[in-house]
Amino acid sequence: MDLELLRERAAVIRNVRAFFDRLGYLETDTPLMAPDLIPESCLEVFEISRLLPGRAGQKRPYWLIPSPEIWMKRLIASHRVSMYQICKCFRNGESAGRFHSPEFTMLEYYTMNAGYRDSLDITRELFAALMEHCAEPGFSGDIETVTIAEAFSRWAGFDLYAAAEREGGLEAEARRLGLDPMPGLGTPEIYDLIFIHTVEPKLPKDRLVALTDYPAFTPCMARKNPEGKTVQRWELYGRGVELANCYSEETDPYEVRKFFETEAAEKERSALVRHAVDPGYWKNFLPLRGEPFPQCSGVAMGLDRLIMVLTGRKTIDGVLPFPMD
């Protein structure tokens, strides 16, 4: 990486910090290692070992965090303030190259007494502030919003929920689009197949697009919308690359417990790298001193991808000081 790009990278990070500091968010600094993790069946993690002093080489397993969420929600439970963090995160099995790196930099921010649409407004303000310093020609910092249902209708040519409700409906649409689902795939997997291979490649490249209101059949800790078919979630794309993921956070402790139990079972069944799960994590969401866990919204943004988009680079390797092989 040349010196000019190092300066650009430093400026983006500095401006992100200035933005959240100006809004009064608390910057946090939490561990990169954890004795247990939030179970997410869609990703793999890194296991490491800690030598226990004075115990003749005995070891205790730890895992590198794929996100600071597990720590930040504990802080929210105790202190109930809006906060942000910029830190290294780790995801095993990620390819190194165009848009991925097993080690990457994450920006994660949580806003109290807010929902996913409030977070989208804050993210618009963040991009407006950043574009003042990194105006890449031919790229608009405005954010267009498109629901997932609209995206499938526009770019895959069918009604997502009507197809999902028909026996074999999604599989038939996938085959119509030239895809070949493996036998035994469920609705979430076929949805992902169509989204990744048909919808995502057609997203606009000249502006930011937030895909909103994801289907409730995709597992995540986001609150459901009143109609029950969708959850309060958006993902942000810039130049066709996923930059951020946002929820109105699920704060019902019993829904959190159910998610942990379901995902932990799937993780145990399918993960290449298994990790410990705290069976009592849901208790962080119980009322504290008579006050319920605050309604809040969190955004996880890949900072390297953000820098790539803002500086007009074509690959994530182009903005990493030391790309991984």
Buried (B, 14 or more C-beta within 10 A) or exposed (E): BEEEBEEBBEBBBEBBBEBBEEBEBBEBEBEBEBEBBBBBBEBBBBBBEEEEEEEEEEEEEBBBBBBBBBBBBEBBBEEBBBBBBBBEBBBBEBEBEEBBBBBBBBBBBBBBEBBBBBBBEBBBEBBEBBBEEBEBEEBBBEBEBBBBBBBBBEBBEBBBBEBBEEEEBBBBBBEEBEBEBEEEBEBBEBBEBBBEBBBBEEBBEEBBBBBBBBBBBBBBBBBBBEEEBBBBBBBBBBBBBBBBBBBBBBBBBEBBBEBBBEBBEBBEEEBEEBBBBBEEBBEBBEEBEEEEBBBBBBBBBBBBBBBBBBBEBEBBBBBBEEBBE
